[in-house]
């Protein structure tokens, strides 16, 4: 990824914690349990059999994570406590903020020589990716007035591992990180970074907002609002892509927008902390509202004693869960034996095929195969659309589209001839018959020639461009069809393209006369930043606007739309 030396050491530490604690309990996140114990003068070895907020709660709206928590006791804020007790009947207590306890216990204050601004871009998680134009966000920060400069960017560890530091490093901006979520030094590292700056910013309200204000450091919102891609099916958030406007609970949406408006940057006014703003933030932190230390200590000891008493029952429950997990592969094999399918996704039966490798089978079984494309098709495909797909794979997307708009309005092209049988089988299994062509679609009018095609063990990595990180089984020559001629013949309104890096050359001279909607997977690792930027410029010159982008590992799936002529 090209990390500077100081970040290299952080990456090693992050990877160590990720390997050891891939899914830490709430009290293990960000050093919260450590600082709660020190605040309550408890011994380090005391176990915490409680559920905790892992961040500052902006709204009293509950999450599924809270409602379904197995721990019988919840440490939270006053507003959350009342709502939690009402909905679950369990016990809840107000603990205050372990982060603020860390600051006070360590006597951390703003540095008298503090300068510039620290930016905490809203971050990704294990299950949700943040989708923004990182290049533009970097430029937005650099374009802040002189009094806010220099800007230091503090990236969450997930975004750092994903290489999102690159746009900032390219612009000679300082990039830091607070480390892995399970790192017990997370809070002290956070405050060590925060205290060196006069201002704090983000493109969305988050826990850092409240910690900064509590410490007396003004906070402001700046930069494009994020889009979230719930690729891992986080049950606390809407599936697929969403924004704050899509949040299911109106109270949560209301409270988020209230704080967003409260901290919106006014370039013509000084950024300060009003008494009202400070009072609101301290309230969300639970300061001045916490139950007594004696009460909280008693509750922690009681929870420990109850856990010990229930140990045999807990062990039995754990054994049952393990048996259920072991039964899942058997269930999948039984389904395949009875139906001939691996599984059904979005109403499309996916038949078993020798072309489906173990890793692709796992992706299908987990329900995330072609997740980004399907999410966009579900949202933007209309019944009157004519669909042309380049990079047909095993026929899943064309099968889905044919079920929605009719087989006669779907045209799919796949360069890999060994996938022909898999495509035909899937289409037949689903009772659809879109037009299928086994050929490479290229930016050429010479259809008499053939082109090289690199075949890999996992069909989804096969490409007209030689892969640099995949094993190539063999190189074959495939027939070619003209992109412009096929567009003219099919007259598509919606174009779907996934050709493993070939998209740059394909669109270089395209006109896309009839196309109004475009779904294209952009392969950043293959193209590099310059070609990605050029591709974006090409689409813009054709009248297409980027409406939505969904992260897919190192790539992005773009949905672009053209205004009516």
Secondary structure, DSSP 8 states (H G I E B T S, - for coil): ----HHHHHHHHHHHHHHHH-TT--GGGGGGHHHHHHHHTT--TT----SEE-SS--SSS---HHHHT-SSSEEEE-HHHHHHHHHHH--EEEE---HHHHHHHHTT----TT--SEEE------SS-EEE--HHHHHHHHHTS-GGG-SEEEE--HHHHHTTTTHHHHHTT-EEE----TT-TTHHHHHHHHHTT-SEEEESS--HHHHHHHHHT-EEEE-S---EEEETT--TTS-SEEE-GGG-S-HHHHHHHHHHHHHTB--TTS-----HHHHHHHHHHTTTTT---HHHHHHHHHHHHHHHHHTHHHHHHHHHHHHHHHHHHHHHHHHHHHHHSEEEEETTEEEE--TTS-HHHHHHHHTT-TTHHHHHHHHHH--TT--EEEES-TTSHHHHHHHHHH-GGGEEEEES-GGGHHHHHHHHHHTT---EEEESEEES-S-TTSEEEEEEESSGGG-BSS--SSS-EEEEEEEEEEEHHHHHHHH--SEEEE--TTTHHHHTTT---TT--EEEEEE-HHHHHHHHHHHHHHHHHHTTEEEEEEEEETTEEEEEEEE---
